[in-house]
Amino acid sequence: MTEAHGSWKTYGERLVYDNRWVRLGLVDVEAPNGERWDYHVVHLAPIAIGMVVNQQDEVLLLWRYRFATEQWGYELLGGLVEDGEAPAVTAAREIEEESGWRPVGEPEHLIGFEPLPGQVTAKTDVYLWRNAEKIGEPTDTEEVGRLEWVPLSRIPELAVQQQLLGAGAIVPLLYYVASRNPGAAGQD
């Protein structure tokens, strides 16, 4: 099967709503079956997420509330990539602002993904640091929550309990845990 088989055709996009955080467009599409219509697509700004793992095999997480889904849970630290800012710089800045911890050294690009490709564009890049230094208290008062160094061994349990909020936490954390022990996946 070729990539062209089953692909959709696009004929243009009309912007319905636009601001700094979100754009909503109606994309004129033709499905593989020949049907054509306007399809709603939400465009979010690129997102950079930082993950800090310490020498005790713990990851720095923020326990917080998300009103849109009415959930408490753990998240990694991150945010929207500012114009002209490299995603790794964004991730480091967000860690510092939201936690008071400054990542040390060069980051490793851990993974990149689109969390909801059926109807949303939200390019997400995750960067890993293996060291950070405490420099003070969080300066971003909007990101209120409890900071915690969580043992990596708890990540699968937290995922099952739906205590990891969103793809920005679930994807990189489960990927990192699985990549450290590739033979463990699928073992009973």
C-alpha positions, 0 to 999 in steps of 0.5 A: 500500500502506498502513502497516497492510497487513503490520503486526503486532498486539501483545497484551502483553509478559511480562518474562523478565529485567531488569537495568540493561543489558538486559531480555528480554521475551516479546511476544504477537504476531500476524503479518500471516498470522494466526499468533500466538505469544510473540516474544522481544524484547531491550530495551537502554537508549538509547545515545548516541554521539559523533563528533569530526571535526577540521580535518584531516578525521580522526575520533577512533576507539578501536581495541579488542577485543570478546569477544562477537564475538571481533573487533578493530576501530574504534569511535566513543565512546559509551555508555548514556544515564543516567537524567535525562541528555540523550543529547548530554550522555551522548555528550560525557561518554563521549568525555571519559571514554574518550579524554581529549578534551573536545568543544568547542561545541554538537553537531549531531545527526547521525543516530538509528537502531535497529540491529536492529529485528527483535528488539532495541530499542536507540534510538541517537543520534549527535552530531557535534562539529567540535572537541575539546581534549585535557584528559588521559588516559582515565578509563574504564579499562574501555574499553581500547584505542588512540585514533587520529585516522583519516582519513575517506578510510579509512572505506569501506576499513575498512568493507569490511575489517570493521574498523568494529565494530557499527552504532554505528560503521558507520552514522554513519561511512558516513552522514557520509562519504556526506553530505559527497559525495552525488554519489559514491554509485553512481559507478564 
